[in-house]
């Protein structure tokens, strides 16, 4: 038994089998319990690592993950040393890259996406129920069913066309016990996981920064809070967004249902900081809120 170099190529499932960059690959022993190494594929879809080979071959598990891409996990590979004729310690793993497809009907939004378990394996037959909060629903002169149920396929994929701007309650069996309130965006497509578990992604203000306020005075700014489901939250969305001043000795911040107040305390420059207040939903990579705050000048 000796240490050999293993090559793994991540390729898409299309006929051209193009390489997939930035796939995270973790290597485990045959049991899947002992972690050995990990890495990320390069622009050629390649990840290389060194492990023990043998004759008979040594078995390893590969677990692959990439945002927006579905893999069948785990993949089992056999590593030889010495190599038998016409054999190489080179393996391919195939990922299905998810591209949002628009709904054929302009009155509907296609909601689609993948679901996996903590080990990255597809969640098959996951049931998702949607119930419209209005009954009945009419789109023009067309009646729309107010209840719909979908299940994920063997790849953990599911899709459903829902009426744009529709308000639903949803339940995801086996993943979350509580009922989810969702608002379908006025667009042709959306990520289904983002629709079910939206996060604040952008906060903009009217007027825009920098904001100038006199010491002892107050100004009002109006935020617009956008989520990953392309919905705009009502008002300041205080349960989802945290507004803080970097230097409260220069200015402090308060807010009502629909406006944010900046109150000048003493001359100087500070910044309004905007972050997510709800830590219950994690998304990787965990990017900060876009347009998060701005400069405050107190005169």
Protein Blocks (a to p, Z undefined) as FASTA:
>chain_A
ZZdddddddddfbfnlpacehiacddddfkomacfbdcdddfkopacddddddddddddd
dddddehiacdddddddddddddehiacddcdddddddddddfblkbccdddddddfkop
acehiacddddfbdcddehjaccdfbdcddddfkopacddddehiacddddehkambdcd
ddddddfbdcfklmmmccdfbdcddddddddddehiacddddddddfkopacehjllmlp
ccddfblmlpccdddfkbccdddfbgcddddddddfblkbccddddddehiacddddZZ
